[in-house]
Amino acid sequence: DRISVENGIILESARRWPLIIDPQRQANKFIRAYGKTTSEGLSVCKPSDANLLQVIELAITLGKWVLLENIGEHLEPALEPMIQQQKVKQGAYWKIKLGEKELIYHESFRFLATTTLANPHYSPETSVKVTLVNFAITPEGLQDQMLSIVMLKEQPAMQTQKEELLKSNAENNKKLQEEEDEILRLVSTDADILESRELIDALESSRLTSAEVARAMEESKRVEQEIDDVRQSFKSYAMRASLLFFCVCDLSVVDPMYQFSLQWFQQLAGHAIDRAPFGDMETPRLQCLIDCLMESVHRSVCRGLFESHVLLFSAALAFRGMDFMGRLDAEECRFLLAGPQADVPNASNTKPPATWLSAKAWSDIVNLSQLKAFNGLDKFFDANVRHFQALYDSGEADIAPFPKPWDQLSDMQRMCVLRALRPDRLTAAAARLVADELGPGFVEPPAFDIATSFEDSTKLSPLVFILSPGSDPVGEMIAFAESRSMGQRLESISLGQGQGPRAAKTIQKAVESGGWVLLCNCHLCVSWLPDLECICEQLTPDGVHDDFRLWLSSMPTLHFPPLILQNGVKIINEPPRGLRANVLASMSRCDDRMFQDCSMPEAYMRLMFGFCFFHAVCQERRRFGPTGWNTPYAFTLEDLTTNRRQLRHFLDTCDGGNIPYKVLQLLGAKINYGGRVTDAKDKILIENLIKVFVCPQIVEDDGYAFSKSGVYHCPAVTSHEEFMDYIRDLPSTTPPEVFGMCENVEITRAETESFALMAGLLSLRSGGGAAGGGAAWQQDDVAYDVAQDLIELTPKPFDLDAFEEMFPTMY
């Protein structure tokens, strides 16, 4: 594309050495390929290389090219003279001082530096010493690359012919340029051009070459047009792939751990093309390719996303898909994500038409009525308040019917009305929109599966566990290692102060022997992470054992090396979301054999169910913010496991069947779970919570209820499978009464989640305007509208001369 061509020209002709911003490593690939065609040769090095200065010194002396890749935001001070080209003429040679050495400076020496940082912040002192070149891929450039990939898979002969034509056309143009340069040289050197035999021969040769090149170019144009016609049939696939990639890249705005590389995306696209069905009359091959690509990318990306961001990513995909097809109105999208953008005169002063409607909601309705699709909504609302009250009072307002004629609104327009009236139902409405636009599979996150992630990894790509409060994947990872017969070859290190050198030695040993290394809590050893990045950079396919794997775990942090995140396989294991899923996951770790091994199997089964329910309630209350816990606590599965072991011990050792309930309550509320609780009010709360779920009634009474409604109770069953069947039949949405709260708390929580979703979509919109391709995603239009509103609200400047005459200065 045009930008890539311009970047190539800058690299070739810039006076200062280029520093290339290359997040997708496109420039790196181009320079490596271009360097192979030069007679001088190319040396590639990294800032982490021990022999960096020696490589550059040798290149300066011999006139080689040097590519310094993966630099950070600071350049090596020792390279300052070379970067500023501080060479001095001494006799017949140019010389430069690098460190303590004075070197002969070869004229053909060239230096290029690349960084994978997407948005680096270089100081002004650095910027004036180099030529900054932005080599980040553009939507047009990516579309062309994706067209090449799909053509290579679908029509390999045509794609090969296309590449050969590009090369032959370049060679023909080069021949013509050389002929012209030769003629100009002869014209400028010979005094009598009419008598110059050499010039006449050159002109004749040029005429023959031009005719030959013209015939070849004409033929290549015809063939290229035929190939381009076939390529155009895959244009929509390439455009959708480009949109998809930029949407994935924008996730780094939401969380710094969400980093993905272009190489990963293109490799995934290649696998998706191989797996896509061939299609039929109902579903053409092109649509199968697009659907398979969407599903593959969504599954791979969501595996490394927190559950709260899965719907955010899916909604962003749906919005950009609607924008791509021209079905997304810019003003409606802006209202939905950011609310009213400009004040309507007297809108805030107008009294709402009903007492149940808040002033803010009515103001939003009036503002919404200014949009073209909602013209007259405020007047209709005022005249039909009763119909809208039914919508306002509905428990499922996202699917409740709208009064006519507003029942024909699109899903996006319905969401705009819900933002004004019932913002707590926006999340459910967004999920419904995603299901309608992309499919039901794009709403739910993929199941946690270490085996699948392991299959996607290689010996050079680390597996990164992104931690969240309440999750600890170490136990499952160790169990997986045992299942792969790697338990004895697994080395686990918890990083912290002074653990870096030990971890480096362990990795080096495992690289040679083919072991596994697990480095836990990388966020606690931020200062050593650059060294870890250097270790990963220096791994080569030939020098690493095929069985070697590097496993990392870290909380989200800005200091985690982007290169590891882009090349690695990211995995997130969160506590199950929702009471039913949480209890189901906890009880699935038990079985009938475990219960029967206890001396009191029935009591053990019921009390274990109570502890699982207590564990789920403790974790789920965090979703309600300060209403749930004054301080959010990271309760983990290990807390429940400890309670289970203690319960088994006391049941096996109690005298006469007298179960020590108070001891179990004390251990759970004050030690196992309570050991994390610091707030005084939270301590009182957890002590009372455990008494509901661990008490004599749960063992003695059949159907002991945990809530007033009785929906949640301890079932009168005698087997593990019956307990699991009961849990599966529980409602998917959990009423607040189970947590001991009123229904208004659920509305507040839902509103918080909805506005967080809208804020996330707004941040993705701000981070990826270039990829959307439509008006809804153009940041310049938004900035212009806001600036125009501010100008209109700003009072006109005072006439200072008139005020001087009216109020003269008196001394």
N, C-alpha and C positions, 0 to 999 in steps of 0.2 A: 504494500500500500504506500501512499505518498509519504506518510510520516517515516516509515522505515527507510525509504530511499533518501529522504533528507537527512536522517540520522547517519546513514552510510557516508553521505557526502561530507558531513561535519567531521566524522571520524577520520576521513582521508585528508582533509584540508585544514583542520584546526591548528592554530599556531601553538596553543598550549596543549598539554597532554590531556586526553579525555578521561573524565570520571563518569562512568555510565551507571545510571540507575536501572537495574535489570532484575526486577522481582521474579520474572518468569524464566530467567536465564537464556533468553533469546539471543542477546548480544554475545553472551559467552559462547554459545554454540556457533554463531556466525563468525566470531573472531578466530575460534579454533579452526574452523573450516577454511577461512581466508588465509590464516597463517601458514597452512600446509602448502599453499600455492606460491608463497614468496620464496625467493632464493635465500633470504637471510635466515629463515627458520623462526620458530616461535617457542619461547620458554614460558611455561605456566607455573605459577607459584601462588601460595596463600600466605597471609600474614602470620599464620601459625607455624610455617615451615622454619626449621632451625637454620637452614642454609639460605635464607631469603637474600641476605646481603651478598653472599657469594654468587648466587644466580644472577643478580642484577649487575654486579661488577663485571662478570664474564660477558654478559650481553652488551654492556656499554663498550667494552673493548673490542668485541667481535662484530658489533653492529647487528645483533639479533633483536627480534621483537620480544617484549615481555608483557604477559598478561597477569596482573595481580588481581585475583578473584576473591569474592566474599569479604571485602573490607568492611569495617564498621563506620562509625561516624567520625573517627579520628584517624589521621594518617600517621605512619611511622615517622618520628622526628628525624631519624637517620637518613631518610630518603629526601629530605627537604632540598638539598642542592640539586638533585636529579630532577625533582618535580618542577623546580623553578628554572631549570636549564642554565645553571650558573657555570657555564663553560668559559674558558679563557684561551685565547690564541697564544700559543708558545711555539715559535718557529713555524714549522710546516704543519703542526698538528694542533687540534683543539684538545684541551685537557679540562677535567672536572675533578673536584675533590669530594670523595664520598667517605665519610668517617675520617680515618687517619690516612687513607690511601689517596694518591693522586693518579687518576686513570686517564689513558688516552681515549678520547671521545670519538667514536666512529659515527660518521654522518648518517648512516642508514639505521641507527638505533631508534626504536620507537617504544613508548611505554603507554599501556592502557590499563585502567583499573575498573573493576565492576563491583557493585554491591547488590545484594539480594534484598535489601531493605526497601519496602514499598514506598515509604515516605520519610526518608532520612532528613535530619536537620544538621546541615553542615554550617559551620561558622562562616562569617564573611571573610575571615582571613584565609580559610580553605577554598572558598568559592572563587576568589580572585586568582588563585594560583593554577586552577584547572579549568577545563571546559566541561561543564555539567551537561550531560546528554540524557534525556529521559527516553529509555528504550522499553518502557512498559508497553505491553501489547495493546493494540487498539481493537475495537470490535470488528472493524473491517479486516484487519490482519488475521485475527483469530478465525473469522469466517472462512477466509481463504485456506488457512491451515486445516480446518475441519473438513472443508470440501476435498482437500487432497487426501485426508485420511479415509473418508468414506468412499472416495473414488478408488483408492488403492485396494480397498476391501471388495467393493462391488464391481468395479471395472478396472482391474489391475493393468490390462494391456493399454487401455486408453490413458491412464494416469502416467504410466511409464513413457508413453509416446509424448505426452504433454511435457514432461520434464526434459525429455531429449530435445524437443522443439525449443524450449526456453534456452537450453544450453547452446544449441546450434545457432539460434538467432543472435545470442550474445557474441558468439564467436564470429559470425558474419559481420556484425556491426564493428567488432574490433578490427577485422581485416580492412574494412573500408576506412576506418579511422587511421590505421597505419599507412595505407596507401596515400591518403590525403596529407598526412604529416610528412611523408617522404617527398611528395610533390612540392609542398611548401618549402621544404628544406632545400631542394634543388633550385627552385625559383629564386630563393634568397641568396644562394651562393654563386650561381653562374651569372656571369655578366651578360652574355648573349644567349637568351633562352631559345632562339631559333636555331642556333648551331649546336646546342647541347644534345648529343646523341643519348646520353643517359636519361635526360629529362623526357625525350621523345619515347624511349622505351618504357619509362615509368608511367607516362600517360597512356600508352597502349595497354600496358599491364593493368592499369587502373580501370580502363574501359572494359576489358574482358572480365575483370573481377567484379565490377559493378553489375554487368549483365548477368553473370553467374549468380551473384548474391540476390539480384532482383528476382530471378526465376525461383531461387530457393525460398525467398521470403514470400513470394506469391503462393507457392505451394504450401508453405507452412501456415500461411494465413487461412487457406481453405481448410486444411486439416484441423487447425486449431479452432476454427469456427464450429466444426462438427463436434469436436470434443467439448467445447464450451456449451453447446446446446445440451449435451448429455449432463454436463456438470450443473447446468441451471436447474435440472430436474431435482437435484439434491440441495438446492439453495435454501429451502425452508428448514431442512435439517441443520445446515451449517449456522443459520441465523438463530435457531432455537438453542443449539449447543453453545454459541457465543453468549447468548443471554443467560444461559444456565451457569456458565463458568464465572461470569462477573458477579452473579448473585451469590455464588459460593465464596468468591474472594471477599465480598463485602461483609461476610460474617465476622471478620477480624475486628470490625467496628464494635460488635456486640461483646466479644470476649477475645482477649489477645491469644488464647490457646487455639482459636479456630483459624489455623493457617493451612493453606492447600497450595500445591504447586501445579503448574501447567502440565508438566510431564506426567504427574499422577492423573490428571483429568484426561489427557489424551490417551494414556494407556487404558484407563477405565472405559473410554469411549470405544476403543478398539475391541475390548472384550465384549462390550454390549452389542456391537455390530455382529460379532461372531455368534452370539447367543440369540439374536433377534429372529423370530420366525419369518418365513419367506412371504407370508401374507397370502391373501386370497381376494376374491371379488369384493367381499364386504370390508376387509381391512387391507389396504394396499401395503406394499413393502415399505414405502416411505414412512407411513404412519407407524408401522411396527418398529422401525428404527428409532423414531422419535420417542415412542412410549417406552421402549427398552432402555434407552439412554436416560430418560427421566427417572425411571424406577431404580436403575443401577446407581446413579449419582445420589438420589435421595437416600437410598439404603446405606450407602457407604458414608455419606456425610453425617446422617443422623446417628450413626453408631458412635460418633465422637461428639455429639451435642448433648447438652443437658436437656432434660425432658421439657423444661419450660421454654426452651428455644426451638423445639421441633416444630411446633405449630407456627412459630414466628418465621422459620425458614420456609415452611410449606406455604404460608400466606404470602410471603414475598415472591415465591415462585408463581403463585396464582396471579398476583397483581401484575407481575411483569409479563406473564403470558397474556393476560387481558390487554395490557398496554401494547404488546407486540401485535395483537390482532385488531387494535384500534377500538377496543370496547371499554377503555378506562378513561373517564372524564377527569381532567386535571383538577377542576375546582371541587368536584365531589370527593376525589381522593384526598385533597388537601384538607377539606372540612373533616373528613373521617379521621385522619391521622392527627391533625393538630387543633381541631376545633375551629370556631369562628376566627377569621383572619382580620376582619375589619369591622368596626362598630357601625351598626345601623342607627341612624339618628333616633333618639328617644326609645330605642329598643329596651334598654335596661330600666327605663322609667315607666314602661307600660305595665299595668297590673295584669297578672296572670288571670285567665278566664275561669279558673277553678281553684279552690283552696288546696286540693291535693297536688297541684302542680307548683313546683318551686319557681322562684324568680329566674334562677339560672337556666332551668330547663326551658322556660318560656322564651327567654332571650335567645337561646340556641335555636328554637323553632323559628323565631323571627329572622334570625340570621340565615338559617337554612332556606327560608322562603325566597331569599335573594338569588338563589341559584336557578338556572333555567328550568331544570326538571322539576323543581319544587315551587314554582311560581303559584302563589295563591294558597299555599299550605297553611299559613297563619290564619287567614280568614276562614278557611274551611274548618280548621281546628277550633276556632272560636265558636263556630256555629254548630259543631258536632262534638262537643266535649265528652258526651256520654260514651260515644263509640271509642274514643281514645282512652277513656278511663278503663274500659275493659282490657285494652292492650296493656295499659300501665299496671293493672292489678294481676295480669296473667303470670303464672309461675314459669311459663315457657314463652316469654314474649318474642323470642327469636323465630318461633314457628307459628305464632298466633296470627290469624287473618287481619289484614288492614282494612279499614272501611273503604268502600268504593268512592271515587275511582282510583284511589291510591293503592289498591290491591295489585296493580300491574307493575309495581316498581321492581327493579332488578335487585339481586342480592346485595350489591354494593349500595344501592340507594336505600334499601331497608336498613342496612347497617348505619347509614347516616342518621335516619330517624331514631334508631335505637340509641345512638350516641347521645342524642338530646333527651330522650325519655327514659330509657332503661340501659344505661351503660354497663350494668352488671351482666347483661346477656350478650355483650359484644364478642366475648371469647367463643361462646357456643355458636354465634352467627358466623364467626370467622371459620370455625371448623366445618360448618355446613357449606360455606362458600368453597373451601378447599376441596371438600368431597365432591361437590358438583363440578368444579373446574378440572381437577386433577384425578380424582378417584378416592375412594375410602382408604386405600392403603397409604395415602400421604398424610393422614391425620394421626395415626398411632405410631409411636416410636418402635424401632425394631428391638427384638428381645436381646438381652445381653448374652453374648456367646463368644467365649474366648477362643474356641476352636476355629470358628469362622475367621476371626481376626488374625489368628496365627497363620491360617492358610494364605491370607493376603500379604503376609510379611515375607521379607527376605533376610538373609544374613547381614545385609547392609542397612536395613530399615528398622529402627527401634520400634518397639511397641510401647505406647505412652498411655498409662492410666491417668485420666484427668479426674481428680478426687473432688468429692463434694461432702459437706457435713453429713455424718451418719453412714458413710460408705467406707468400706475397707476391703478392697479386692484381693489382698495378699493371700487370704485363706483359699479362695477359689483358684488363684493362680498356682499356688503350691499343689493343690489337688489336681489341677490340670497337668502340672509337671510330672506328678506321680503317674497319671494315666498315660503319659507319653514316655515313661521309663526314664525320665530325666531328673527324678527327685534327688538322686545322689550326685548329680552333676550341676545342681542349682546352688549358686552362691547369692545370699541375700545380705544387703548392707543398708542400714538406715542412715541416711546422710545427715550430717551435722558438722559442727566445728571439728576440723582436723581429720575428717573421714575421706576427703578428696584423694590424697595420695594412695590410700588403701584401695579405694574404688578403682583408681587407674591401674594399679597392679593386678587387681582381680580381673578387670576387663581384658588386659593384655594376656593373662594366663588362659582365660576362656576362649579368646580369639584363636589361640594356638591349639587348644585341646578340644574345642567344640562344645564347651559348656554353656550354661545359661547364667546370666547375671541379672539380678533384680536390685535396682537402686530405688529405695523408698524415700519419699518426702524430699524430692529435689528442690522444692521451694524453700527449704530450710538451709540450703547451701548455695545461695545465689552467687557468691563470689567464685565458686568452682565451676559454674555452668559454662563459662567460656572455654575452660579446659576440656570439659566434656564434649563441647562442640568440635574442638580441634581433634579430639580422639576419633569422633565419628567421621570427620572429614578425611582423616588419613586412612580409613579402612578401605581396602581395595579388594575386588573379587578374588584375585589370586592369593592374597595374603590372609584370608579369613576362612576358617573351617566351615564346612557347609552346615553343620549342626548348631553353630553359634547363634544365639539370640540375646539381644539386650532389651530388658524390660525396665521401664521407668514409671514412677508414679509421682504426681505433683499436683498441688492445688493450683488454680489459675494464677499466673503471675506474669507481669510485663517483662520480666528478665529471662524468661525461658527462651532458649535459642530458636529463632524462627526456622533455621535450616533443618533442625531435628524435627520440628512439628510438620514442616512441609513434606519431608521425606519419610516420616514415620507413620505408623498406623495408630490412630487415636481411638481410645476405648473409654467409655464412661459407664460406670456401674453405680447408679443412684438407688437409694431405697425406693421400693415400689410406691407409686403415687396412688393415693386412695386407700381407704381403710380396708376394703375387701381385698385388693391386690396385696396389701402389706401383710394382713393376717394369713392369706393364702400362701405367700412366699415363706413365712415363718413356719407354718404348720407342715409345709411340704418337706421340711428338713427332718421331720419325725416319721416314724413308721410303727406298725403294730408290734414288731419284734422288740423295738426299743421300749415300748410301753409294757409289754408282757414280761420283760426281764426285771421289772420293778416288783417289789413285794406287795404294793398296792396299785395295781395297773389302772383301775377305774379312776381313783383319786388323782393319780399321776396324769392321766389323759385330760381330765377336766381342769386341773390346776395349770397344766401346760397351756391349754387353750386360753385360760384366763391371763397368763403371762404374755402370750402372743397378742392378745387383744390390748393389754396394757401397753405393750411395746409399740403397737400400731398407733394407739391414741397419743402417746408421748411424741412420736415422730410427726403425726398429722397435725397436731396443735401448732407446730411451727409455721404452718401455712397461714395462720390467722394473725401473724405479727405479734405485737405487744399484747393483744387480747389473748393469745394462746399461751405464750411465755414472755415474761418481761425481758428475758435474755434468751436468744435462740441457742439451744444446746445440741451438740452433735452426738445424739444417742446412736449407738452402733449395734450391729448384730451380735458383737461379742458380749455386750451387756446382757442380752437375752440368753446367750449360750451359758454364761456364768450362772444366771438364775436357774436355768434348767439343770445344770450339774448340782447346784446346792439343793434344789427341790428333790432330786433323785436321792441324794445322800440322806436328807432328813426323813423322807418316806421310808427308806430302807432301815433306818436306825431308830425310828420313833417307837416308844413303848405303848403297847395296847391300842395301837391305831390312833393315838392322840397326835394329830398333826399340829405342829407348832406354827400356827398362822401368824402370830405376832412376830415371830422370828423371821419368817419369810417376808413379811411386810417391811420389817426393819432393814433387812439386807437389801431388798429391792429399792426402797424409797430413800434410804440414807447412805447406802454404800455403792451398790452396782450402778444404779441410775442416779441416785442422789449425790454421788461423789462428784458429778459434773455440775450440779446445780449450785449456783452461788447467790442468787437473789433470795432474800428472806421470804417474800410472798410466794415465790416459786417453790420453795421448800415445803411450805404449808400445802400448796396445791398438790404436789406429787405424793405427799403423805396421805392425802385424802383420796386421790385417784386410785392408788393401789388397793385401798380398802374396798373399792367397788368390784374389782376383778379378782382379787385373791382374798377369799373369805370363806367361812364355813358353808354359806348358802350355796356356793357354786358346786360343792361336792354333795351336799345333803338334799338340795331341792332340785327336782327335775324342771328344766325350763327356766332356770334363774335368769331374770331380765337384767340387762346392763343399762337400759334406758326406759323411760316412761311408756313409750309406745309398745315395747315388748318385741319389736322387730329384731333387735339385737339381743340374743340371749345365749345361754349355754345349752345346747340341744341334749336331749335325753337319748344319747346314742352310745354304742359300745365299741365302735371300731374307728380306726383312723380314716378310712375311706368315707364313712358316713359323715364325719366331721368335715372332710373336704367337700362333700356334696352340699352340705349346709352352707359352707362359706361361699361356694360358687353361686348359690341362689340368692345371696345378699344383694341389695340394690347397688348399682354401679356408682350412684351419687350418694354421698353420706350426709344425712341431716345433722345439723350442729348439736342436736340434743344428745347424741352419743358422746360428745366431748363435754357435755355439761354446759352448753351455751344456748343462747336464744337464736332465732332465725335471722335476726338483723345482722348478726356477725357474718353469716354466709354472704349476705348482700354486700357488705363492706369488703370482704375478701375477694368476691367476684369482681367488684369494681376496681380494686387494686390490680388484679391480674389483667383485666381488660385494658386499663390505661397503660400498664407496663407493656402489653402487646402492641398497642398503638404507638407508644414511644419507641419501641424496638423497630417497628416498620418504618417509622420516620427517620431513625438513625440509618437504617439500611438505604433508604431513599437518598439521604444526604451523602452517604458514602459511595453510592454507585450510580450517579446520574448519567455517566457516559454510556452505561451498558443498556439502559432501558430503551432508548431509541424513540420515546414518545414524549408528549408535552408534560405528562404527569411526573416525569422523572427529570425534567430540565431544571437545574438549580438556578440558572440565570433568570428564568421567568419568575420564579418564586421571589428571588432577591429584588427583581425590578418591581414587582407588585407591592412588596413590603415597603420599599423605598418610596414608591409613589404615594402610598397611604401616609407615610410619615411626612412627606412634603405637603400633602393636603392639610394635615393636622397642624403643621407649623405656622404660627402667626407671621404675617408679613413684616419685614424689617421696618423699624422706625425711621421717619424722615428726620435725620439729625439736624439738618439746617433749619427746618421749620421749628423744631423744638428749641434750638438756640435762640431764635427770634422771640419765641413765646416766653422762654425762661432764661434770660441772659444771665451770665455770670456776674455777680455783684461782689466787688472787693471792698 
